[in-house]
Amino acid sequence: MTTIRQIALFCLFLSLGGCSGTGERMSTWMGVEHSTLVNELGQPHRAYKGQFGLVQSWYRNPDDPGCSDDFIVNSGVVISFASDCGVFGGWGVPTYEP
């Protein structure tokens, strides 16, 4: 029984790291200029005008578009972000490093 608990705790630890990593890594894009975002990530795979600005999405794997990282741009800068890549998605999040 102890082994099952250890495995469960280990999986919980990994999932928490993945979730927290998403917000931490994607927050590096806050306030970054739109042109820098596109220069770093390439052209978005999807884009549309949303309520708060231009929403642009990049698929993690363009050949198999299962999950994406989304950024909202308003007045030429990133004002928000989201990812639908799940619990372990934090490890693949694009990070901005000036």
N, C-alpha and C positions, 0 to 999 in steps of 0.2 A: 504494500500500500504506500509505503514511503516513496518508492520510485515514481509512482503515478503522481503524487503530490509534487515531487521535485520537477517532473516534466511539465506539469501544469503551471507551476510558478515560473519556470524558465520561459514557457510560451507567453505567459502574461507579461513578463519583463520585456521580451522581444517586441510584442505588439505595442506596448506603451512607448517604447523607444521609437518605433516607426511612426506612430501618431504624432508624438511631440516633435519629431524631426521634420515633419511636413510644415507645420506652422513656423518653426524656427528658421528653416532653410528658405521657405518662400517669402518670409518677411524681409529678407535681404533685398527684395525687389521694390519694396515700398519707397515711393518718391523717385524712382529711377525714370529717366526720360524714355518715352515711347521708342524713339529711334535706337536707343541702347538695347532695349528689350528685343527688338527685331534683329539688331546686329548680332546679339548673343545667341538667340534661339532660332533664327531664321524666320521665314515667313510662316505665319500661323496656319494651322490646318482648317480652322473655322474662325469666323469673325461675324459679329452682328452688333447692332446698336441696341444697348440695354437701357434700363431706366437711369442708371448712374453714369453711363459712359460707354465707350467701345469695349465690348467683351471679346477677347481673343483667346483661342485655345490651341494648345499644342499637344498632340498625342505622344505618349511615351514611346509607343511602337507604331509608327505610321503604317506598317504593313499589316498590322492586326490591331486596329483602333479600339482597344478595350477601355482604356482610361486616359484621362487628359488632365493637364494643368492649365488653369484658366486665370487670366489677369484682366482686371478692369482698368482702363486708361481714361482719364478725364483731364482736360486742360494740358495734354501732352505728357502726363506722368502717371505711373502706376499708383492707383489708390486702393486696390483690393486684390485679393487672390483667393483661389480655391483649388482643390484637387479632389478627384473622385477615384483615386487609385487604391483605396482601401487601407486597411490597418498597417500593412507593411510597405505602403507607398512612400513613406518618408525617406527611405534610403535612395530613391531614384529622383528626388525632387531637384529641379535645376536651381542652382544657387548663383547669385550674382556676387562676384568678387571684383571690386573696382581696382 
